[in-house]
Amino acid sequence: MTVTEGERGDRTRSIRKFLYYTLLTIVYLLKGIVLILTLLIMLGEKGLKRLKV
């Protein structure tokens, strides 16, 4: 009984850790995408201004 409960606890702990890390990676990916998009928009605006001038 005690062994199975311990294993179950370890499994839930590993699942929680896995979910936590997946959430972290998703957040970092979203931050990266936002940064890239902002850079592209800034570069695009500069390019448009140069084309107009």
MDAnalysis code that builds the backbone (N, CA, C; Angstrom):
import MDAnalysis as mda
import numpy as np

u = mda.Universe.empty(159, n_residues=53, atom_resindex=np.repeat(np.arange(53), 3), trajectory=True)
u.add_TopologyAttr("name", ["N", "CA", "C"] * 53)
u.add_TopologyAttr("resid", np.arange(1, 54))
u.add_TopologyAttr("resname", ["MET", "THR", "VAL", "THR", "GLU", "GLY", "GLU", "ARG", "GLY", "ASP", "ARG", "THR", "ARG", "SER", "ILE", "ARG", "LYS", "PHE", "LEU", "TYR", "TYR", "THR", "LEU", "LEU", "THR", "ILE", "VAL", "TYR", "LEU", "LEU", "LYS", "GLY", "ILE", "VAL", "LEU", "ILE", "LEU", "THR", "LEU", "LEU", "ILE", "MET", "LEU", "GLY", "GLU", "LYS", "GLY", "LEU", "LYS", "ARG", "LEU", "LYS", "VAL"])
u.atoms.positions = np.array([
    [0.842, -1.209, 0.000],
    [0.000, 0.000, 0.000],
    [0.877, 1.260, 0.000],
    [1.839, 1.295, 0.926],
    [2.680, 2.490, 1.055],
    [3.508, 2.705, -0.223],
    [3.985, 1.584, -0.803],
    [4.814, 1.705, -2.010],
    [3.993, 2.295, -3.159],
    [2.770, 1.783, -3.372],
    [1.939, 2.266, -4.466],
    [1.593, 3.744, -4.252],
    [1.298, 4.126, -3.024],
    [0.965, 5.539, -2.755],
    [2.169, 6.417, -3.058],
    [3.359, 5.956, -2.684],
    [4.565, 6.727, -2.967],
    [4.778, 6.886, -4.457],
    [4.583, 5.793, -5.214],
    [4.736, 5.851, -6.671],
    [3.731, 6.826, -7.275],
    [2.498, 6.758, -6.777],
    [1.463, 7.652, -7.286],
    [1.866, 9.111, -7.043],
    [2.391, 9.388, -5.860],
    [2.835, 10.744, -5.526],
    [3.938, 11.211, -6.466],
    [4.909, 10.320, -6.732],
    [5.989, 10.674, -7.656],
    [5.441, 10.957, -9.051],
    [4.468, 10.134, -9.475],
    [3.900, 10.315, -10.820],
    [3.200, 11.663, -10.927],
    [2.374, 11.995, -9.943],
    [1.667, 13.280, -9.979],
    [2.668, 14.426, -9.955],
    [3.734, 14.250, -9.165],
    [4.749, 15.298, -9.080],
    [5.417, 15.498, -10.438],
    [5.761, 14.391, -11.116],
    [6.405, 14.492, -12.435],
    [5.445, 15.124, -13.438],
    [4.155, 14.775, -13.361],
    [3.162, 15.346, -14.287],
    [3.067, 16.849, -14.051],
    [3.043, 17.256, -12.781],
    [2.971, 18.693, -12.466],
    [4.194, 19.405, -13.007],
    [5.373, 18.800, -12.814],
    [6.616, 19.407, -13.303],
    [6.560, 19.544, -14.821],
    [6.070, 18.487, -15.495],
    [5.964, 18.483, -16.954],
    [5.032, 19.601, -17.418],
    [3.865, 19.725, -16.768],
    [2.913, 20.783, -17.134],
    [3.540, 22.156, -16.918],
    [4.256, 22.312, -15.784],
    [4.890, 23.589, -15.472],
    [5.890, 23.969, -16.555],
    [6.727, 22.997, -16.946],
    [7.741, 23.296, -17.956],
    [7.122, 23.562, -19.329],
    [6.035, 22.833, -19.664],
    [5.377, 23.083, -20.948],
    [4.785, 24.491, -20.966],
    [4.194, 24.902, -19.836],
    [3.633, 26.254, -19.738],
    [4.742, 27.285, -19.911],
    [5.891, 27.042, -19.252],
    [7.022, 27.972, -19.361],
    [7.478, 28.098, -20.813],
    [7.626, 26.953, -21.493],
    [8.084, 26.989, -22.884],
    [7.080, 27.733, -23.762],
    [5.774, 27.499, -23.521],
    [4.740, 28.190, -24.311],
    [4.847, 29.696, -24.096],
    [5.033, 30.105, -22.826],
    [5.134, 31.535, -22.512],
    [6.344, 32.143, -23.215],
    [7.488, 31.426, -23.141],
    [8.696, 31.957, -23.783],
    [8.535, 32.033, -25.298],
    [7.866, 31.020, -25.889],
    [7.631, 31.038, -27.332],
    [6.756, 32.225, -27.709],
    [5.705, 32.465, -26.916],
    [4.815, 33.596, -27.197],
    [5.584, 34.907, -27.098],
    [6.444, 35.026, -26.064],
    [7.245, 36.253, -25.909],
    [8.143, 36.451, -27.116],
    [8.769, 35.367, -27.579],
    [9.646, 35.446, -28.738],
    [8.888, 35.874, -29.982],
    [7.701, 35.291, -30.182],
    [6.879, 35.636, -31.353],
    [6.506, 37.112, -31.309],
    [6.115, 37.591, -30.125],
    [5.729, 39.004, -29.980],
    [6.918, 39.900, -30.301],
    [8.106, 39.543, -29.775],
    [9.309, 40.333, -30.045],
    [9.594, 40.383, -31.540],
    [9.539, 39.225, -32.201],
    [9.815, 39.162, -33.639],
    [8.798, 39.997, -34.413],
    [7.516, 39.883, -34.019],
    [6.470, 40.644, -34.709],
    [6.697, 42.146, -34.547],
    [7.031, 42.583, -33.331],
    [7.258, 44.007, -33.101],
    [8.453, 44.486, -33.931],
    [9.520, 43.684, -33.963],
    [10.693, 44.055, -34.756],
    [10.327, 44.162, -36.229],
    [9.560, 43.168, -36.732],
    [9.161, 43.189, -38.147],
    [8.304, 44.418, -38.436],
    [7.381, 44.742, -37.529],
    [6.509, 45.908, -37.730],
    [7.348, 47.187, -37.765],
    [8.301, 47.296, -36.811],
    [9.164, 48.478, -36.764],
    [9.973, 48.590, -38.052],
    [10.575, 47.477, -38.479],
    [11.368, 47.477, -39.713],
    [10.485, 47.796, -40.909],
    [9.280, 47.224, -40.923],
    [8.350, 47.477, -42.021],
    [7.972, 48.944, -42.096],
    [7.705, 49.564, -40.930],
    [7.351, 50.986, -40.906],
    [8.502, 51.830, -41.427],
    [9.726, 51.501, -40.998],
    [10.895, 52.251, -41.471],
    [11.041, 52.095, -42.978],
    [10.851, 50.839, -43.458],
    [10.955, 50.579, -44.899],
    [9.911, 51.374, -45.670],
    [8.674, 51.420, -45.145],
    [7.604, 52.161, -45.818],
    [7.940, 53.646, -45.868],
    [8.464, 54.183, -44.752],
    [8.825, 55.604, -44.714],
    [9.902, 55.894, -45.752],
    [10.890, 54.998, -45.862],
    [11.971, 55.198, -46.836],
    [11.402, 55.163, -48.251],
    [10.464, 54.218, -48.504],
    [9.878, 54.109, -49.840],
    [9.081, 55.373, -50.181],
    [8.345, 55.900, -49.212],
    [7.539, 57.101, -49.446],
    [8.433, 58.305, -49.714],
    [9.531, 58.391, -48.955],
    [10.464, 59.511, -49.126],
    [11.335, 59.211, -50.346],
])
